[in-house]
Amino acid sequence: MANCFNHGDRDGAFRCAVCGKSVCEECVVQENNSNFCSAACKEKAAAMTGRSDAVIAEKAKTDSASLVRKLIYLFVVIAVIAAAYCFLSGEKKESAEKKFQRSIQTIEKESKGLVKEAKKALPTSSKLKRQKEGLVK
């Protein structure tokens, strides 16, 4: 190993994690199992760690947005395939039309029955007129 950057006559025992300078045991600045030649290099390492944390957080946001985008694309593709299958499948189309016609017929029958019941429940004009006359007298 090279001589200490600060003390040229001493052997360097450690290398700086940022700049790679060789430093002796007296000069070394240690933090989080890393060796630095000075407090300035230690601060640079902390700044780089902060930037890398920000990059990792941004990557996580981008990855989640990408996942959402992929899920939307997948949903659209499945919907298109399902629509194409229903459109191209003649039997399915006919059975859907038959079900629709049956539904319309059922609704018509039920609505006719409801109209008859409503007519029975409403008083006729002559009954209404008699009731009004009875109230007036």
ChimeraX commands (.cxc) that place a marker at each C-alpha (Angstrom):
marker #1 position 0.00,0.00,0.00 radius 0.5
marker #1 position 1.13,3.59,-0.62 radius 0.5
marker #1 position 2.26,6.08,1.98 radius 0.5
marker #1 position -0.24,8.19,3.92 radius 0.5
marker #1 position -1.48,11.19,1.92 radius 0.5
marker #1 position -1.08,13.51,4.94 radius 0.5
marker #1 position 2.07,11.94,6.41 radius 0.5
marker #1 position 4.42,10.97,3.61 radius 0.5
marker #1 position 6.73,9.05,5.94 radius 0.5
marker #1 position 4.02,6.67,7.27 radius 0.5
marker #1 position 2.53,3.66,5.56 radius 0.5
marker #1 position -1.10,4.02,4.54 radius 0.5
marker #1 position -3.28,1.48,6.34 radius 0.5
marker #1 position -6.60,2.44,4.73 radius 0.5
marker #1 position -7.92,3.74,1.41 radius 0.5
marker #1 position -10.55,6.48,1.20 radius 0.5
marker #1 position -13.89,5.14,-0.03 radius 0.5
marker #1 position -14.51,8.30,-2.07 radius 0.5
marker #1 position -11.23,9.43,-3.59 radius 0.5
marker #1 position -9.02,6.36,-3.06 radius 0.5
marker #1 position -6.21,8.18,-1.23 radius 0.5
marker #1 position -4.14,6.14,1.17 radius 0.5
marker #1 position -4.25,7.25,4.84 radius 0.5
marker #1 position -2.68,6.06,8.07 radius 0.5
marker #1 position -4.47,4.96,11.25 radius 0.5
marker #1 position -4.15,8.46,12.74 radius 0.5
marker #1 position -5.73,10.23,9.72 radius 0.5
marker #1 position -8.52,7.81,8.87 radius 0.5
marker #1 position -12.12,9.00,9.40 radius 0.5
marker #1 position -14.45,6.02,9.84 radius 0.5
marker #1 position -18.21,5.91,9.61 radius 0.5
marker #1 position -20.69,3.10,8.82 radius 0.5
marker #1 position -17.84,0.63,8.22 radius 0.5
marker #1 position -16.31,2.92,5.60 radius 0.5
marker #1 position -12.91,4.65,5.64 radius 0.5
marker #1 position -12.37,8.23,4.47 radius 0.5
marker #1 position -9.31,10.47,4.19 radius 0.5
marker #1 position -11.12,13.54,5.53 radius 0.5
marker #1 position -14.42,14.91,6.80 radius 0.5
marker #1 position -14.99,16.41,3.34 radius 0.5
marker #1 position -14.89,12.98,1.69 radius 0.5
marker #1 position -17.16,11.63,4.44 radius 0.5
marker #1 position -19.69,14.39,3.62 radius 0.5
marker #1 position -19.41,13.66,-0.10 radius 0.5
marker #1 position -20.21,10.02,0.62 radius 0.5
marker #1 position -23.23,11.04,2.71 radius 0.5
marker #1 position -24.42,13.32,-0.13 radius 0.5
marker #1 position -24.00,10.52,-2.66 radius 0.5
marker #1 position -25.96,8.20,-0.37 radius 0.5
marker #1 position -28.77,10.80,-0.15 radius 0.5
marker #1 position -28.85,11.14,-3.92 radius 0.5
marker #1 position -28.87,7.39,-4.39 radius 0.5
marker #1 position -31.76,7.11,-1.91 radius 0.5
marker #1 position -33.67,9.69,-3.95 radius 0.5
marker #1 position -32.90,7.79,-7.16 radius 0.5
marker #1 position -34.10,4.54,-5.57 radius 0.5
marker #1 position -37.32,6.22,-4.38 radius 0.5
marker #1 position -37.93,7.69,-7.84 radius 0.5
marker #1 position -37.30,4.29,-9.41 radius 0.5
marker #1 position -39.87,2.74,-7.07 radius 0.5
marker #1 position -42.45,5.36,-8.15 radius 0.5
marker #1 position -41.64,4.76,-11.80 radius 0.5
marker #1 position -41.89,0.98,-11.34 radius 0.5
marker #1 position -45.31,1.25,-9.69 radius 0.5
marker #1 position -46.56,3.58,-12.45 radius 0.5
marker #1 position -45.20,1.15,-15.02 radius 0.5
marker #1 position -47.03,-1.72,-13.32 radius 0.5
marker #1 position -50.30,0.21,-13.36 radius 0.5
marker #1 position -49.78,1.03,-17.04 radius 0.5
marker #1 position -49.11,-2.63,-17.83 radius 0.5
marker #1 position -52.25,-3.70,-15.96 radius 0.5
marker #1 position -54.33,-1.19,-17.91 radius 0.5
marker #1 position -52.89,-2.44,-21.19 radius 0.5
marker #1 position -53.61,-6.02,-20.15 radius 0.5
marker #1 position -57.21,-5.12,-19.27 radius 0.5
marker #1 position -57.70,-3.39,-22.64 radius 0.5
marker #1 position -56.25,-6.37,-24.52 radius 0.5
marker #1 position -58.51,-8.79,-22.64 radius 0.5
marker #1 position -61.55,-6.58,-23.34 radius 0.5
marker #1 position -60.69,-6.41,-27.05 radius 0.5
marker #1 position -60.22,-10.18,-27.24 radius 0.5
marker #1 position -63.53,-10.75,-25.42 radius 0.5
marker #1 position -65.34,-8.33,-27.73 radius 0.5
marker #1 position -63.84,-9.96,-30.81 radius 0.5
marker #1 position -64.82,-13.40,-29.55 radius 0.5
marker #1 position -68.42,-12.31,-28.90 radius 0.5
marker #1 position -68.63,-10.54,-32.25 radius 0.5
marker #1 position -67.19,-13.42,-34.26 radius 0.5
marker #1 position -69.08,-16.13,-32.41 radius 0.5
marker #1 position -72.43,-16.43,-34.22 radius 0.5
marker #1 position -74.03,-18.75,-31.67 radius 0.5
marker #1 position -73.27,-16.44,-28.80 radius 0.5
marker #1 position -74.70,-13.52,-30.72 radius 0.5
marker #1 position -77.92,-15.36,-31.50 radius 0.5
marker #1 position -78.38,-16.54,-27.93 radius 0.5
marker #1 position -77.76,-13.01,-26.68 radius 0.5
marker #1 position -80.38,-11.69,-29.10 radius 0.5
marker #1 position -82.85,-14.38,-27.95 radius 0.5
marker #1 position -82.26,-13.50,-24.32 radius 0.5
marker #1 position -82.77,-9.84,-25.15 radius 0.5
marker #1 position -86.06,-10.58,-26.94 radius 0.5
marker #1 position -87.26,-12.72,-24.02 radius 0.5
marker #1 position -86.41,-9.91,-21.63 radius 0.5
marker #1 position -88.37,-7.42,-23.71 radius 0.5
marker #1 position -91.38,-9.77,-23.85 radius 0.5
marker #1 position -91.27,-10.29,-20.09 radius 0.5
marker #1 position -91.08,-6.55,-19.47 radius 0.5
marker #1 position -94.02,-5.94,-21.84 radius 0.5
marker #1 position -96.16,-8.58,-20.09 radius 0.5
marker #1 position -95.37,-7.23,-16.65 radius 0.5
marker #1 position -95.97,-3.63,-17.70 radius 0.5
marker #1 position -99.38,-4.55,-19.20 radius 0.5
marker #1 position -100.36,-6.21,-15.93 radius 0.5
marker #1 position -99.21,-3.17,-13.96 radius 0.5
marker #1 position -101.19,-0.83,-16.23 radius 0.5
marker #1 position -104.35,-2.90,-15.66 radius 0.5
marker #1 position -103.85,-2.82,-11.89 radius 0.5
marker #1 position -103.25,0.93,-11.97 radius 0.5
marker #1 position -106.43,1.51,-13.97 radius 0.5
marker #1 position -108.43,-0.53,-11.46 radius 0.5
marker #1 position -106.96,1.40,-8.56 radius 0.5
marker #1 position -107.67,4.85,-10.04 radius 0.5
marker #1 position -111.22,6.14,-9.76 radius 0.5
marker #1 position -113.06,6.73,-13.00 radius 0.5
marker #1 position -114.07,10.25,-13.87 radius 0.5
marker #1 position -117.71,9.66,-12.86 radius 0.5
marker #1 position -116.67,8.26,-9.48 radius 0.5
marker #1 position -114.35,11.22,-8.99 radius 0.5
marker #1 position -117.11,13.65,-9.98 radius 0.5
marker #1 position -119.55,12.06,-7.49 radius 0.5
marker #1 position -116.96,12.21,-4.77 radius 0.5
marker #1 position -116.34,15.91,-5.45 radius 0.5
marker #1 position -120.06,16.63,-5.47 radius 0.5
marker #1 position -120.46,14.78,-2.22 radius 0.5
marker #1 position -117.73,16.84,-0.67 radius 0.5
marker #1 position -119.14,20.11,-1.97 radius 0.5
marker #1 position -122.70,19.54,-0.71 radius 0.5
marker link #1:1,2 radius 0.2
marker link #1:2,3 radius 0.2
marker link #1:3,4 radius 0.2
marker link #1:4,5 radius 0.2
marker link #1:5,6 radius 0.2
marker link #1:6,7 radius 0.2
marker link #1:7,8 radius 0.2
marker link #1:8,9 radius 0.2
marker link #1:9,10 radius 0.2
marker link #1:10,11 radius 0.2
marker link #1:11,12 radius 0.2
marker link #1:12,13 radius 0.2
marker link #1:13,14 radius 0.2
marker link #1:14,15 radius 0.2
marker link #1:15,16 radius 0.2
marker link #1:16,17 radius 0.2
marker link #1:17,18 radius 0.2
marker link #1:18,19 radius 0.2
marker link #1:19,20 radius 0.2
marker link #1:20,21 radius 0.2
marker link #1:21,22 radius 0.2
marker link #1:22,23 radius 0.2
marker link #1:23,24 radius 0.2
marker link #1:24,25 radius 0.2
marker link #1:25,26 radius 0.2
marker link #1:26,27 radius 0.2
marker link #1:27,28 radius 0.2
marker link #1:28,29 radius 0.2
marker link #1:29,30 radius 0.2
marker link #1:30,31 radius 0.2
marker link #1:31,32 radius 0.2
marker link #1:32,33 radius 0.2
marker link #1:33,34 radius 0.2
marker link #1:34,35 radius 0.2
marker link #1:35,36 radius 0.2
marker link #1:36,37 radius 0.2
marker link #1:37,38 radius 0.2
marker link #1:38,39 radius 0.2
marker link #1:39,40 radius 0.2
marker link #1:40,41 radius 0.2
marker link #1:41,42 radius 0.2
marker link #1:42,43 radius 0.2
marker link #1:43,44 radius 0.2
marker link #1:44,45 radius 0.2
marker link #1:45,46 radius 0.2
marker link #1:46,47 radius 0.2
marker link #1:47,48 radius 0.2
marker link #1:48,49 radius 0.2
marker link #1:49,50 radius 0.2
marker link #1:50,51 radius 0.2
marker link #1:51,52 radius 0.2
marker link #1:52,53 radius 0.2
marker link #1:53,54 radius 0.2
marker link #1:54,55 radius 0.2
marker link #1:55,56 radius 0.2
marker link #1:56,57 radius 0.2
marker link #1:57,58 radius 0.2
marker link #1:58,59 radius 0.2
marker link #1:59,60 radius 0.2
marker link #1:60,61 radius 0.2
marker link #1:61,62 radius 0.2
marker link #1:62,63 radius 0.2
marker link #1:63,64 radius 0.2
marker link #1:64,65 radius 0.2
marker link #1:65,66 radius 0.2
marker link #1:66,67 radius 0.2
marker link #1:67,68 radius 0.2
marker link #1:68,69 radius 0.2
marker link #1:69,70 radius 0.2
marker link #1:70,71 radius 0.2
marker link #1:71,72 radius 0.2
marker link #1:72,73 radius 0.2
marker link #1:73,74 radius 0.2
marker link #1:74,75 radius 0.2
marker link #1:75,76 radius 0.2
marker link #1:76,77 radius 0.2
marker link #1:77,78 radius 0.2
marker link #1:78,79 radius 0.2
marker link #1:79,80 radius 0.2
marker link #1:80,81 radius 0.2
marker link #1:81,82 radius 0.2
marker link #1:82,83 radius 0.2
marker link #1:83,84 radius 0.2
marker link #1:84,85 radius 0.2
marker link #1:85,86 radius 0.2
marker link #1:86,87 radius 0.2
marker link #1:87,88 radius 0.2
marker link #1:88,89 radius 0.2
marker link #1:89,90 radius 0.2
marker link #1:90,91 radius 0.2
marker link #1:91,92 radius 0.2
marker link #1:92,93 radius 0.2
marker link #1:93,94 radius 0.2
marker link #1:94,95 radius 0.2
marker link #1:95,96 radius 0.2
marker link #1:96,97 radius 0.2
marker link #1:97,98 radius 0.2
marker link #1:98,99 radius 0.2
marker link #1:99,100 radius 0.2
marker link #1:100,101 radius 0.2
marker link #1:101,102 radius 0.2
marker link #1:102,103 radius 0.2
marker link #1:103,104 radius 0.2
marker link #1:104,105 radius 0.2
marker link #1:105,106 radius 0.2
marker link #1:106,107 radius 0.2
marker link #1:107,108 radius 0.2
marker link #1:108,109 radius 0.2
marker link #1:109,110 radius 0.2
marker link #1:110,111 radius 0.2
marker link #1:111,112 radius 0.2
marker link #1:112,113 radius 0.2
marker link #1:113,114 radius 0.2
marker link #1:114,115 radius 0.2
marker link #1:115,116 radius 0.2
marker link #1:116,117 radius 0.2
marker link #1:117,118 radius 0.2
marker link #1:118,119 radius 0.2
marker link #1:119,120 radius 0.2
marker link #1:120,121 radius 0.2
marker link #1:121,122 radius 0.2
marker link #1:122,123 radius 0.2
marker link #1:123,124 radius 0.2
marker link #1:124,125 radius 0.2
marker link #1:125,126 radius 0.2
marker link #1:126,127 radius 0.2
marker link #1:127,128 radius 0.2
marker link #1:128,129 radius 0.2
marker link #1:129,130 radius 0.2
marker link #1:130,131 radius 0.2
marker link #1:131,132 radius 0.2
marker link #1:132,133 radius 0.2
marker link #1:133,134 radius 0.2
marker link #1:134,135 radius 0.2
marker link #1:135,136 radius 0.2
marker link #1:136,137 radius 0.2
view
